[in-house]
Amino acid sequence: MKLASLSRVCTRGYATLPLDLTITPLDRKVIVTGSPHTQNIEFPDNTFLKDEDRIFTNLYCDGSPWLDGALKRGDWYRTKEIVSKGRDWLINETKASGLRGRGGAGFPSGLKYSFMPKKKPDDRPSYLVVNADESEPGTCKDREIMRHDPHKLVEGCLLAAVAMGARAGYIYIRGEYYNEAMAMERAIAEAYAKGLIGNNACNTGYDFDLYVQRGAGAYICGEESALIQSIEGKPGKPRLKPPFPAMAGLYGCPTTVTNVETVAVLPTIMRRGPEWFASFGRKNNAGTKLFCISGHVNHRVTVEEKMSIPLRALIDKHCGGIRGGWDNLEAVIPGGSSCPVLPKRLCDDALMDFDDLKDRGSGLGTAAVIVFDKSTDMIKSIARLSRFYKNESCGQCTPCREGCGWLVDIMHRFVKGNARKGEISMIDNITRQIEGRTICALGAAAAWPVQGLVRHYRHHLEARIENYQTGVPFVQPGDFYFRKVKEERENPGSKKFAQIN
């Protein structure tokens, strides 16, 4: 039986994928056939998320993103009843679901919400702040929620606010997300007009106001204390902790900063039950997740899938595989630019969850999967990331301010090979002096890509240095492989690259 499309994305009229996907009726296994140079691999049918289990049913804007479409998709259904169950019930349900933060750190959400004080010695309000800055290179999941399913986020904000006793919420959106900000403004206005938020939200007697706050596009404002500083009108620079935001956050009041996706899944969890959400993924890695896959794949996509899905299954099913076939894979950054790179040998059986990727020396992060094939100059790619973090450093901490500049200078010389082999260990030592010695995690984010390069591609660095010292020009081996595969696809039977193995 032929399957008309590989994913919901394909039904939207995007590029046709150069694969043949069949489902054998007897064992219900998905067989993906890719490049002639790649061995076929089978995945059990239960590897993938079923359409009826998807939370973000309008991820590709199949229907209206506004209130009329949201109501048809089941948003705002029995919200009054859910809110009426109270704060403790919401927190306990969130804990039981196993939901962990989707913004990168993976901290248990129910536990985080419980940190907000129930009793305060004064009349200070509590605040909910939603981090929609999404400045991590490779990450593009939250923008799809805000553009196409904004009411899931608005409803989720109400439930999260009730769970932590907050009477106001702020959605902090990066400056470049103009369309997303406009979509959220409209969705919030619709919710106010229908009495879903504001005074007596959903006729529950609970008052909750929600605002959109525009940022100026600084990466550092993705850090929670810098984000709070920016909302207050101050320079977006992280501040020392403690005190933590749960005790003294926005305007000195108890505050919880959480991610867009983390909040947006709450209504569905409360309606379908925490057991349903916990049934996906491995232990301590529960639920569904939005994966943003970019780079050298046949089809770049943001897709919702189960946690703990095999990396290869994710790429083959929803992206049509690696361009040139799986054997043409060089490396993957599995969780956004700040996560260490994983070479192909670690990607073959990798699972997309917090624990498995941590065991492999990387992390799930925001689940922004960046794929590199063999035509990639890995040294140059990591050098480009180092330059990004140098430019985005706020400059408060000496290890980050000075160290990021050193990393860029040394990496720039590594690209050419104009360095000494002893500097490979030296740059790794520099990253260890940056990591964990700054106010926020930007220092670690700058260090980890370089550490991954040294850990897995030291031989590339040494070969580049030797080539430079002997005057031999550098040629990326994967260039030949990719050109060979491309020639064979465009001109079957061609002997142009027959001599290249």
N, C-alpha and C positions, 0 to 999 in steps of 0.2 A: 504494500500500500504506500503510495507516494504521499508525502506531506506537502501541502501547498506552500507553507512558509516555515522558517526556522523559529520565528518568534513573533510576538505581536507587532514588533517594529516592521517586519517585512510586509505585513498586510497594509501598512500605511503608504506603500508605494515607493519605498526607498530602494537603494541599489539592489539588484539581484545578486544573490550570493553564489559564488562559483563552486557549489558543493552539491552532492547528491545525498539527501537524507531519507532513509527508509526506516520503517518500523515493522519488524517481523511479527506477524499476528500471534505466533505461538508463545514466545517468551517475552514479548513486549519490551524489547531492548532497542534503544536508539543507537543506530550505527552511523557514524559520520565518516564520509569518504572525502578526503581532501586531496592534497597534492599527490602526484604519482610517486613522489619521493618519501611520502609519509605512510607509515603503517596504520591501517584502520584500527579504531578503538571503539569498544562497546561500553555504553553506560546504561545501567538499569533504568527503567522508565520512571521509578520513584526518585531518581536523582534530581529531577527538576520540579519547580513549583507549578502547581496546577493553576489554571486561570481563576477558578473559584476561590483560591486562597490568596489572591493578590490583594494587598491593601490599597495600593495606588492604582486604581482602576482607570484613571484618566491621565496616566503618565505621558501618553503620546497625544493628548488632546483629541481623543475620539469623540468626546461630547463637550458640552458647554462647561467651562470652568467656573461659571457663576452660580448663584444660589439655586436657580431652577434646575440646573444639571446636577448640582451637588445633592439636592434632595432626592432626585431620581436614583442616584447611586447609593443612597442610604445614609448620607451624612446628616447630622443633627437628629438622628432617629433615637428616641427615648433618652435624649440628653438630660431632660429634667429629672427623670428617674435616676440616672447615674449620678448627677450632682447631689441629689437628695440623700444618697447613701452616705455622704460625708467624707471627711478628710482621711480618717483612718482606713476606711474601706478602700479608697482609691490607692493609698500608699501600699496596703497589703496586697492588692491585686497586681500592682506594678511589680512588687517584689516577687510574687509568685510566678509572674510571666517570664522572669529571667532577663528582662530588657536591660541592655547595657547601652551606654551613651554612643550615639552614632556619629559624633563629631571628631573622633580620633582616639580619645583616651580610653573609652570602653568602661567607664566607671558605672557600677550598678545604679540604675536610675531611681528605683524605689528607695534605696538607701540614701541617695543624694537628696531626694525630696524630704526625707524624714529629718534631715539636719536643720531644717528651718524651724525656728523656735515657735512653740505653741503659745507660750505666755511671754510677754515682754513687760519689763518694769515701767515702760512709758507708753505713749500713744504712737510710737513710730509705726508706719505702715510696712508691709512686706511687698517685695516686687518680684515679678517674673521677667527675666530678660532672655529673649530668644536670639541666639547667635546665628544670623544669616549672612555673615561676612563672607564666608566661603572663598577665601583667597588662596588656598593651597593649590599649587599647580597640578593640573590633572583632575581636579574635583569639580563636578558639575551636576550633582544630584539635587541639592536644595533648590536650585533655580527651577528645576522641572516641577517640583512640588509647588513653589510659589506661583509659577506661571499657569499651571494646568490643574492643580488641586488645592487652591488657596484656602478653601473652607475646611479642609482637613486640618490645616495648621491653626486656623482661627478657633475651631472647636477644641482642638488639642490644647490650645493656650488656656481656654476656660477650665478644662479639667485639671490641667497641671496647676493652675492658680488655686483652684479649690483644694487640691492635695497639699499645697504648701501654705495656704492661708493668705495668698496674695490678692490684693484688690486692684492692682494695675499691672499691665504688662507692656513691654517694649520689644518690638521686633527690629533688631539692628541689621540693616541691609547695606552692603557695600555700595559705594557711589556708582560703580559701573553697572549695577543691576537696575537700570532705570525702568525697564518694562516690568520687571518683577515687583518693584516698589509700587508701580501704578496698579498692578493686579491686586496686590495686598491691600492697598488703600480702598479699592472698589469693593473687595470682599468684606472688609471690615465695615464699610459704610452699609452694605447690604445686611450684615448681621445686626448692626445697630437699628436699622429701619424695621427689621422684623422682631426686635426685642430679644434677640438671641444672646447679645452681650449688652453691657451698660447697666443701668439701674434695673434691679430685679431680673437678672439674666435668665431667660427661659422660664420665667415665672417661678423661680426657685427662692426668691428673696435674697439671693446673693448678688452683690454689686461688683461688676468687673469691667474695667475700661482697658482698651487695647490701643496702642499707638505704634506707628511706623517711624523709626528714626533712621535717617540716611547718614551713612558714613562717607569718607572721602577716598576710600580705596586703599588704605594702608593695611598691609598684611599683618602687621603687629596687632591691629585691633581685633584680630581673631582670638587673641588671648583675653581671658575673661576680665581681668582687672583693667587692662588697657581699653577694652570695650566699654567698661563702666566709666572710665575717665573720659572717653570720647562723648558718651551720652551727656555727661555733666558739663560738656563744653571745654574741657581741659585737653592738653596735648595727649594723644593716644599712646601713653607709655605705661608699661606694667608697673605695679607697685608691690612692695614687699608683703608677704603673707607669713604669719598671721598679722592682723585679723583677716579671716577668710570672709568671702562675700556673704555667706550664710549668717554671719554675725554683724558685719559692717560692710555693706556693698554699695549699691546705688544710693546716693545722697546720705550715706552713713546708715542706711536701713538694711535689715535682713534681705538678702537677694539670692536667687538661684539663677545661674546662667546655664542654659541648656541648648542643644542643637535643634535645628528645624525638623529633621527626620525623626529624632527622638520624641518630640512633642506630637508630631503629626500622626504617629502610629497609636497613640494612647486611646482615642475613641474606639477604634476597631478592636483593640485588646479588651476594653471594658465591655463591648457589646458581645464579642464572640467568646470571651473568657480567657484567662491566663493560660489554661491548659492547652488550648488550641495554639497559642503563640509559642509556648514552650515545646510543642511537639516538633518544631522544625530545628534542625541543627543538633550539634552535640551538646553534652552537658556543659553549662557555663557559657555556651555560645548559641543562645536560643534566638528563634525568630526568623523573620525575613529581612532582607537588606537590599538597598539600592547600590548597584555596582556601576561605576563609570569606567568604561573600557576604551582606551585610546591608544594611539601609536600604530605600530605596524601590524594591524589586523585588517581583514578584508572589509569589515563593516564596524565602524565605531558606534557605540551605543551606550545609553544608560538603561539598565534593566533591573527589575526586581526579581530576586532569587532567594532560595533558602540559604541560611547561614550554613557553613561547612560544606558547601558545594565544591567539588574538585575544580581546581583552576582550569585544567584542560577542558573539562566539560563546559564550564562557563564560556570559555573563549570559542570552542568549536561550535556550540549550539547557537549562541547569540551573536557571534561576530564572524561566523564563517571560517574560523580558524586563522592561523598566522599566515600572512602573505608569503607564498613560497612553501607552505606546509609547516607542520610542527617541527620538523628537523631543521628548519631555517630559524628557529627561535634562538636568540642569544641570551636574553635576560628579561626579567619582569620586575618592575617596582610595584608591589601589590597594594599599597595603601596611600598613595600620594607621594609627592616628591621628597618628603622628609623621611620616608622609610628606606632602610638599606635595600640595595638591589639584590635580587636572587638570580643566580645563573640557571641555565636550563636544567641541569641535573637535579636541582632542588625544586624546580617547578613541575616536573613530570608527575609527581603524586602529591602535590601540595593541596591542602584544603583551605578554603577561604574563610577562616575564622580567627579569632584573637589568639587562641592558644597554639594552634598548629604553626601559624606564621611566626609567632614568638619563638617557638622551638627551633625554627629554621634560621633565626637570626634577623628577622625583619618584623613587620607588624601589619595588622589589618588597616589601621588608621581610619581614613574616610572611605576605604574600599575603592579608591581611584586607581585602577589597574593601568599602568603604563607599560606597553609592550615594545621590546626592541628586537629586531631581527638581526641577522648576521652582517647586514650592511652598515650597522651602527658603529661609530667610533665611541666606545663606552667612556673613554677618558675625556673626550670632548663633551659628552653629554653630562657627566658629573661636574665638569668644570663650569658648565652653563648653570647648573643648579647652585653651585657655590657662589657664583656672581649674583644670582637672585637673592640669596640670603644675606649677602653683604649689603646689597642695596636696601633691603627691608629691615635691617637691624636699626633699632631706635637709638643705639649708642650709649645707653645708660651704663651697661656693664662692661668693664674693661676686657674680660676674656672674649666676649662676643664682638665688641667694637674692633679690637685689634686682631683677634684671632681669625675672624671671618675674612679680613683683608689679607692676612697671611695665607689662608687657604686658597684664595683666589690667585694670589701671585704665584704660589708654588704649582697649583693646578694648571695655570696658564703655561708654565714652563714644561710641565709634564706632557701637555698636548703636543708640543714640538719635540719633546725629548731632551730639551736643553736643561738637564738636571743630573744629579749624582744618585746612584742607587741607594745610598744611605739616607737620602731625603724621603724615600718611601716610608721608612720606619719613623722618620722625623715628623712627617705630616700626620701619621697615625697618632703619634704622641701628642701633637698639637690638638687634635680633635678631643683627646682624653682630657686635656686641660681646659677645654671649652665646655664640654658636656657636664652638666650638673653643677656648674659654677656660676650660673646666671640667675637673675630674678625669675625669668620665664623660660619656656622650653624652646625658644628660637635658637639658642646656642646649640642645644642638642639636635634640633632639626637641621642645622647647618653641618653638624659633625657626622651624623649617621650616614648620609650618602657617601661621603669620603671614606668612612670606615668600611662600608660595604664594598667599595671599589678596591681598597687595599686588601681586604679579606679574600675576595674572589678573583681579582684581576691583577694581582701583583706581577704575574708573568707578562701581562700586557705592558705594564709600566716599565718593567726591566727591558723588554724587547724594544720598546720605543726609545729608551735611553741609549741602548746599544746601537740601534740604527742611526741615531743622531751622531753618536761619537764616531762611527765608521763611515759616515757620509752616505749610507744607503737610504734612499727615499722610502717613506712609509706607505704601504698599500694595505687597505683594509681587506682581509681575505674574504669576508662576506660579500663584498661588491661583486666578485667573480661568481659566487654561488647564486646570488639573486639575479644577476644578468643571465646566467645560464637557464634558470627556471623560467624567467620571463620569455626568453627566446624560444624555449621548448613549448610554452603555452601558446605563443603567438604564431609560431611556425613549426608545427609538429614534424618531426623527422629531421630537423635542422642539425647539421654537424658542426655548427659554428664554434661551439664550446666543448666538442667531444673530447678534447685532450685534457679538460679540467675535471678533476675528481671532486 
